[in-house]
Amino acid sequence: MSLNPSSANAQQKREKTKNAIIFVLAAGLIASSGYLVLSEKRSAETIQVKEVKIASLVGEKSELQGNFDASLARLDSMSAANGLLQKEISSKNDEISKVKTEIRTILNKKDASQKELARARTLISDLNGKITTLEGEVIRLAKANEELTTEKNNLITDKENLSQNLTATVKVKEELEQKVDVASTLNASNINITPVNVKKSGKEIVSAKASKVDKLLVSFSVDNRIIQNGSTDVYVLVLGPDGKPLTNGETGTFLTREEGEKQFTAKLPIELETAKKQNVEFSFAPGNFQQGNYRIQIYQNGFLIGEGVRPLRKGGLFS
């Protein structure tokens, strides 16, 4: 059966409309697909950029953490190894602690920003600068300490040398003083011992008979060419025939250099002049004289400087 013209036109119109709708839907679908593909691509790129940025931040943070740990290790090592800097580090401890706290706060943040990491980098750089300054101070103080130690050791050596020299000087001085002391001892010469009989008239005559002798007159000379002007004591010791010391009304002892302490018969003060002889006299009257030898010993400065012997007999004259 054939369609009339009006029906055919309607049919064609419907076909065109249908095709147009299909075309529009297809175009829309294509556009939607393209948009989705483009959107997905852009999202992937954004994610990739973020991932790269995150990776960069993580890497920077890790690098900063490593730098910070290295700085702390330098600081700890320096503090432990150098007692010289304890006072210096202690005085800066509050400042350094604040810097370390701020750096740790930034590095411990999971989502630290680029600006915060930049701040941490600056702080770590400043901290390293302070540590470098302290390390330079360590070197300076260590050198100064070494110089002080060397100087101290030199002073100790000098002191020991001075002490040894002083000891040697004192010893030499003592030896010289001893030599001078010994050398300044007097010399006794011209020793005379005269037994005297005193008559009732007061006249004195030399007697050889022990029973007639009333006193012994002792005379001698002393001198020394280097002794200084001044006074000194001369001790005279009279020994009887029995070898025992005799007294003359005066008693006392004196010290000798070789024989220890001795009892003296007479102590005679003498005024001396350098290199000039001085004559000395004294008399000894014990009361009764015995037959035998009477020994006279003269001491000065602890040394025996002269002696003489006078025998007394029953009769006869002294020659």
C-alpha positions, 0 to 999 in steps of 0.5 A: 500500500502506498502512502499519501504525500502528506504521510510521507512528509510527516515520516521524513520529518520524524526521521530528521528529528530523530536523527537530530536528537541522536546527533545532539545526544552523540555530540553531548556524549562526545563532549562529556567524554572529552571533558571527563578525559580532560578533567581526569588528565588535569586531576592527574597532573595536579596530583602529580604536581602535589606529589612532587611538591610533597616529595620535595618538602619531605626531602628538604625536611629530611635534609634539614633534619640531617643538618640539625642532627649534625649541628647537635652532634657538633655541639654535644661533642664540643661540650663533652670534650672541652671543659674550657668552654663549659662556662661559655656554653653555659652563658649561651645555653638559653639562647641556643636552647630557644633556637633548638626548640624552634627548629625541632618544632618545625621539623616535627610538624608533618605538614611543615610549609615551605616558609617554615622549612626556610625558617628552619634552614635559617635557624640551623645556619645561625646555629652552625654559625654559633657553633663555629664561633665556639669551635674557634673559641675552643682552639683559641682557649686550647692554645692559650691553655697550652701556652699557660701550661708551658709557661707554668712548666717553665716557671716550675723549672725556673723555680727549681733551678733558682732553688738549687742555685739558692741552695748551692749559694747558701752552701757556698756562703756557709762554707765561706763563712765557716772558712772566714770564721776559722781564718779569723781565729786568733793566734797566741804567741809569746806565752810566758808563765812566771811563778811569783813569791810575794813578800810581806813587804809586797815585793814580788820575786820569781820562785822555783819552789812550789811551797813558796809560789803565791801566784802564776803570772801568765802573759801572751800576745794575740793577733789575726791579720783579717779579724775585724775590729771589735771585742772577743773573749779568750778563755784560759784553762789552768791544769794542775799536776793531776791534770784537773782544771783549777779555778781562780774564784771565777767559774764557768764553762765554754764550748770547744769545736772538737772537745765539747764543753770545758771549764775555764780558769779565766775569761778575758775580754779583749778589744782587737784591731785588725792585724795588730798584736794585743798583749794579754796578762792575768794572774792565777792564785789558787792558794797552794801550789803543788810540786809538778807541771802546771799546763796553761791552755788558751782558747778562742773561737772554740779552738786551742790557740796556744799552750805552755807548761811551767814545772814547780819543784821543791827547790831551785830556780827556774831557768 
